[in-house]
Amino acid sequence: MNIIGALCIILATTWAGFEWAKRMQDRPRQLRQLKVALQSLEAEIVYGMTPLYEACTHLSKQLKEPLSLFFEQVAKRLYTGHSTVQIAWEESLQVIEKHTSFQKGEIEVLKQFGATLGRHDREHQQKQIRLTIVHLEREEKEAVEIQHKYENMVKSLGLLTGLLIVILLI
């Protein structure tokens, strides 16, 4: 019975370590997807002259979750007309924050972008999108560095924590 309990503890902590490492892997991938989404948004707004809610609807159909959910939420909030672009953007960010691996830096960049979205002419909006993409590239670079530096350590830490708990309990 003790062996089964020890195995359960080791498996649980190892699983937790691998989940933590998975979040480290997801963050750069999601940031790349977000940059692509913003580039598509730029094309829709600047060149296609598409209204924002339609552009967000198009993006929600093109992207994979969880980013598709974000743009779908923005589009729904804008379509109903009960909120401004900034409020729709921020409320959607709050919903999606739990489903992504984004950290405070990325969320803050997106909030600042949402505050400028729809307030300026196309040319200035294009500059804001490009500035946001530059900030996200910086965050992506940092996320990749963190992933390479800590991913294997976190996996090993999960296993070693389980072993330590089992040793302490014996």
C-alpha positions in Angstrom: 0.0 0.0 0.0 2.9 2.4 0.8 4.3 1.7 -2.7 1.1 2.6 -4.4 0.9 5.9 -2.4 4.5 6.7 -3.1 3.9 6.1 -6.9 0.8 8.3 -6.8 2.7 11.1 -5.2 5.6 10.8 -7.6 3.2 10.7 -10.6 1.3 13.7 -9.4 4.3 15.9 -8.9 5.9 14.8 -12.1 2.6 15.6 -13.9 2.6 19.0 -12.3 6.1 19.6 -13.5 5.3 18.6 -17.1 2.2 20.9 -17.0 4.2 23.8 -15.8 6.7 23.1 -18.6 3.8 22.9 -21.1 2.7 26.4 -20.2 6.3 27.6 -20.8 6.1 26.0 -24.3 2.7 27.4 -25.0 3.6 31.0 -24.3 5.9 31.6 -27.2 3.6 29.8 -29.6 0.6 31.8 -28.5 2.6 35.1 -28.8 3.5 34.1 -32.4 -0.2 33.4 -33.1 -1.1 36.7 -31.6 1.4 38.6 -33.8 0.0 36.9 -36.9 -3.5 37.8 -35.7 -2.6 41.5 -35.3 -1.0 41.5 -38.7 -4.2 40.1 -40.1 -6.2 42.7 -38.2 -4.0 45.4 -39.7 -4.6 44.1 -43.2 -8.4 43.9 -42.6 -8.6 47.4 -41.1 -6.0 49.3 -43.2 -6.3 47.6 -46.6 -9.7 45.9 -46.5 -11.4 48.8 -44.7 -13.4 46.2 -42.8 -15.3 47.3 -39.7 -13.7 46.1 -36.5 -16.3 43.6 -35.4 -16.2 42.0 -38.9 -12.4 41.8 -38.8 -12.6 40.2 -35.3 -15.2 37.7 -36.6 -12.9 36.8 -39.5 -9.9 36.4 -37.1 -11.9 34.2 -34.8 -12.6 31.8 -37.7 -9.0 31.7 -38.8 -7.2 31.2 -35.5 -7.0 28.3 -33.1 -8.2 28.4 -29.5 -7.7 30.2 -27.2 -7.0 33.3 -29.4 -10.1 32.5 -31.6 -12.2 32.7 -28.4 -10.7 36.2 -27.7 -11.6 37.7 -31.1 -15.0 36.0 -31.0 -15.7 37.7 -27.6 -14.6 41.1 -28.9 -16.7 40.7 -32.1 -19.8 39.7 -30.0 -19.4 42.6 -27.6 -18.9 45.1 -30.5 -21.8 43.7 -32.5 -24.3 44.2 -29.7 -23.2 47.8 -29.5 -23.5 47.9 -25.7 -19.8 48.8 -25.1 -17.0 50.8 -26.6 -14.1 49.1 -28.4 -11.8 49.6 -25.3 -14.3 48.1 -22.9 -15.1 45.2 -25.3 -11.3 44.5 -25.7 -10.6 44.7 -22.0 -13.5 42.5 -21.0 -12.5 39.9 -23.6 -8.9 40.0 -22.3 -10.2 39.3 -18.8 -12.1 36.2 -20.1 -9.2 34.9 -22.2 -6.5 35.6 -19.7 -7.3 32.4 -17.8 -7.1 30.3 -21.0 -3.7 31.5 -22.2 -0.2 31.3 -21.0 0.2 35.1 -21.3 1.8 36.9 -18.4 1.3 40.4 -17.1 3.6 42.0 -19.7 1.6 40.7 -22.6 -1.7 41.5 -21.0 -0.6 45.1 -20.3 0.6 45.5 -23.9 -2.8 44.3 -25.2 -4.7 46.6 -22.8 -2.7 49.5 -24.0 -3.4 48.5 -27.6 -7.1 48.1 -26.9 -7.1 51.6 -25.5 -6.0 53.0 -28.9 -8.0 50.6 -31.0 -10.7 52.4 -33.1 -9.8 55.9 -31.9 -7.5 57.0 -34.7 -7.4 57.1 -38.5 -6.1 54.1 -40.4 -2.5 55.3 -40.7 -2.2 55.9 -37.0 -3.9 52.7 -36.2 -1.4 50.8 -38.4 1.4 52.4 -36.5 -0.2 51.3 -33.2 -0.6 47.7 -34.5 3.1 47.7 -35.6 4.2 49.1 -32.2 2.2 46.4 -30.4 3.8 43.7 -32.6 7.2 45.0 -31.7 6.4 44.8 -28.0 5.0 41.3 -28.5 8.2 40.3 -30.3 10.2 41.4 -27.3 7.9 39.4 -25.0 8.2 36.4 -27.3 12.0 36.6 -27.3 12.0 36.7 -23.5 9.5 33.7 -23.3 11.7 31.6 -25.6 14.8 32.4 -23.4 12.8 31.4 -20.3 11.6 28.2 -22.0 15.1 27.2 -23.0 16.5 28.1 -19.6 13.9 26.5 -17.3 11.8 23.9 -19.2 13.9 20.8 -18.4 14.6 22.0 -14.9 10.9 22.3 -14.2 10.2 18.8 -15.4 13.0 17.4 -13.3 11.8 19.5 -10.3 8.4 17.8 -10.5 9.9 14.4 -10.3 12.4 15.3 -7.6 9.8 17.0 -5.5 7.8 13.8 -5.5 10.8 11.8 -4.5 11.5 14.2 -1.7 8.0 14.0 -0.4 8.1 10.2 -0.5 11.4 10.1 1.3 10.1 12.5 4.0 7.0 10.4 4.5 8.9 7.1 4.9 
